Amino acid sequence: MQKKVLLLHGWGGSDYPHWQSWLAGELAKDYGCVNFLRFSDVDTPKLDLWLRELSAALEDFKPDIVICHSLANTLWFHACLTQELQEVEKLYLVAPPSLHCKLEELNEFFPATVPDNLHAKETLLVTSTNDPYMTNTEAKELQKQLHVKMEVIENGGHLNAESGYGAWEWMLTEVKNSLLYA
């Protein structure tokens, strides 16, 4: 049975040339089963709406692998705390913002609480040494709280298109390996 990959974007979306857009295309080229969910109101996200859309996508698509970027990590934490989620085989938490993010446009999402259960058999936290939305200290603390593996990218910024992450071969290889072994 073919594994399914669900990509969840953050604030503002992950349109081309963002790596999530690129990754969706690369996986689809090999007849991969991908859902690149586009949340409503990407520039003015509403927590309740995004939670409903996530819940519907999880129920309909039933992913094996979930890849969160930025605000989608915070959304996943909220979903873990407030919804009944089916366990996924692999969860990628890429460039999460600080649990105490102070951006007014995102105030519905923060402060965020770390869930005890991420509803994933395996989780990889991917951070950067110079992410403007999460310090190295916060990233290490989050890793400890989550009890997960962490990959730290040197000078990767927010790991988005503005930081030069369009085509991201490392992530493609990582996901393909997860598809093989998940």
C-alpha positions as CSV (number, residue, x, y, z in Angstrom):
1,M,0.0,0.0,0.0
2,Q,1.3,3.4,-0.9
3,K,2.2,5.8,1.9
4,K,0.4,9.2,2.0
5,V,2.1,12.5,2.7
6,L,0.2,15.5,4.1
7,L,2.0,18.9,3.9
8,L,0.8,21.7,6.2
9,H,2.0,25.2,5.6
10,G,2.3,28.1,8.0
11,W,1.3,31.8,8.0
12,G,1.1,33.2,4.4
13,G,1.2,29.7,2.8
14,S,4.0,27.9,1.1
15,D,3.4,28.8,-2.5
16,Y,6.2,28.3,-5.1
17,P,9.1,28.7,-4.7
18,H,8.8,27.4,-1.1
19,W,10.3,24.0,-0.5
20,Q,6.9,22.5,0.5
21,S,5.5,23.4,-2.9
22,W,8.6,22.0,-4.6
23,L,8.4,18.8,-2.4
24,A,4.8,18.2,-3.3
25,G,5.7,18.3,-7.0
26,E,8.7,16.1,-6.5
27,L,6.8,13.5,-4.7
28,A,3.9,13.6,-7.2
29,K,6.4,13.1,-10.1
30,D,7.0,9.6,-8.8
31,Y,3.3,8.9,-8.4
32,G,3.4,9.7,-4.8
33,C,0.2,10.3,-2.9
34,V,0.4,13.9,-1.6
35,N,-2.1,16.3,-0.1
36,F,-0.7,19.9,0.0
37,L,-3.5,21.4,2.1
38,R,-4.1,25.1,1.6
39,F,-5.7,26.6,4.7
40,S,-8.3,29.4,4.4
41,D,-7.2,33.0,5.1
42,V,-3.4,32.2,4.9
43,D,-2.6,35.8,5.8
44,T,-5.1,36.2,8.6
45,P,-5.3,32.6,10.1
46,K,-8.0,31.7,12.5
47,L,-7.2,28.9,14.9
48,D,-10.7,27.3,14.9
49,L,-11.1,27.4,11.1
50,W,-7.6,25.9,10.6
51,L,-8.3,23.2,13.2
52,R,-11.5,22.2,11.4
53,E,-9.7,22.1,8.0
54,L,-6.9,20.1,9.5
55,S,-9.4,17.7,11.1
56,A,-11.3,17.2,7.8
57,A,-8.0,16.6,5.8
58,L,-6.8,14.0,8.4
59,E,-10.2,12.2,8.3
60,D,-10.5,12.2,4.5
61,F,-6.8,11.7,3.5
62,K,-5.6,9.5,6.4
63,P,-1.9,10.4,6.0
64,D,1.0,8.2,7.0
65,I,3.5,11.2,7.1
66,V,2.7,14.8,8.1
67,I,5.1,17.6,7.4
68,C,4.5,20.9,9.3
69,H,6.2,24.2,8.5
70,S,6.2,27.2,10.8
71,L,2.7,28.0,12.2
72,A,1.5,24.5,11.2
73,N,3.6,23.1,14.0
74,T,1.7,25.2,16.5
75,L,-1.6,24.1,14.8
76,W,-0.5,20.5,15.2
77,F,0.1,21.1,18.9
78,H,-3.3,22.5,19.3
79,A,-4.9,19.6,17.4
80,C,-3.0,17.1,19.7
81,L,-4.5,18.8,22.7
82,T,-8.0,19.3,21.5
83,Q,-8.9,16.6,19.0
84,E,-8.9,12.8,18.7
85,L,-6.1,12.2,16.2
86,Q,-5.1,8.9,14.5
87,E,-1.4,8.2,15.0
88,V,0.8,8.9,12.0
89,E,3.9,7.0,11.2
90,K,6.2,10.0,10.9
91,L,5.8,13.7,11.8
92,Y,8.2,16.4,10.7
93,L,8.1,19.6,12.7
94,V,10.0,22.1,10.5
95,A,10.9,25.6,11.7
96,P,8.3,25.9,14.5
97,P,7.9,29.4,15.9
98,S,8.5,30.2,19.6
99,L,5.7,28.9,21.8
100,H,5.4,32.5,23.0
101,C,5.3,34.2,19.6
102,K,4.1,37.8,20.0
103,L,2.9,38.6,16.4
104,E,-0.5,40.2,16.7
105,E,-1.8,38.6,13.5
106,L,-1.2,35.2,15.1
107,N,-2.4,35.9,18.7
108,E,-5.1,33.1,18.5
109,F,-2.4,30.5,18.3
110,F,-0.2,31.7,21.2
111,P,1.0,31.0,23.7
112,A,1.1,27.4,22.7
113,T,1.3,24.4,25.0
114,V,3.5,21.4,24.2
115,P,1.4,18.2,24.0
116,D,2.3,15.1,25.8
117,N,1.3,13.0,22.8
118,L,2.2,14.1,19.2
119,H,0.2,11.2,17.8
120,A,3.2,10.0,15.8
121,K,5.3,6.9,16.0
122,E,8.4,8.9,15.1
123,T,9.0,12.7,15.0
124,L,11.8,14.8,13.7
125,L,12.2,18.4,14.8
126,V,14.1,20.5,12.2
127,T,15.4,23.9,13.3
128,S,17.9,26.4,12.2
129,T,20.7,28.2,14.0
130,N,19.4,31.6,13.0
131,D,15.6,31.3,12.7
132,P,14.1,34.7,13.5
133,Y,11.0,33.1,15.1
134,M,12.7,30.6,17.5
135,T,16.1,30.9,19.2
136,N,18.5,28.0,19.6
137,T,17.8,27.9,23.3
138,E,14.0,27.6,22.6
139,A,14.6,24.9,20.0
140,K,16.7,22.8,22.4
141,E,14.1,23.3,25.1
142,L,11.3,22.3,22.7
143,Q,13.2,19.2,21.8
144,K,13.6,18.2,25.5
145,Q,9.9,18.8,26.1
146,L,8.9,16.7,23.0
147,H,11.4,14.0,23.6
148,V,12.2,13.8,19.8
149,K,15.2,13.7,17.5
150,M,16.3,17.1,16.2
151,E,18.2,18.1,13.0
152,V,19.7,21.6,13.2
153,I,20.4,23.4,9.9
154,E,23.3,25.8,10.1
155,N,22.2,29.4,9.1
156,G,19.0,28.2,7.5
157,G,16.9,31.1,8.6
158,H,13.2,30.2,8.8
159,L,13.7,27.4,6.3
160,N,11.5,29.1,3.8
161,A,11.8,30.5,0.3
162,E,13.1,33.8,1.6
163,S,15.9,31.8,3.3
164,G,16.8,30.0,0.0
165,Y,14.7,26.9,0.6
166,G,13.0,26.2,-2.6
167,A,14.4,22.9,-3.9
168,W,15.5,21.1,-0.7
169,E,17.2,17.9,-1.6
170,W,17.9,16.9,2.0
171,M,14.2,17.0,2.8
172,L,13.2,15.1,-0.3
173,T,15.7,12.3,0.6
174,E,14.5,12.3,4.2
175,V,10.9,12.0,3.1
176,K,11.6,9.3,0.5
177,N,13.5,7.3,3.1
178,S,10.5,7.7,5.4
179,L,8.2,6.5,2.7
180,L,10.3,3.4,2.3
181,Y,10.6,2.5,6.0
182,A,7.5,4.0,7.5
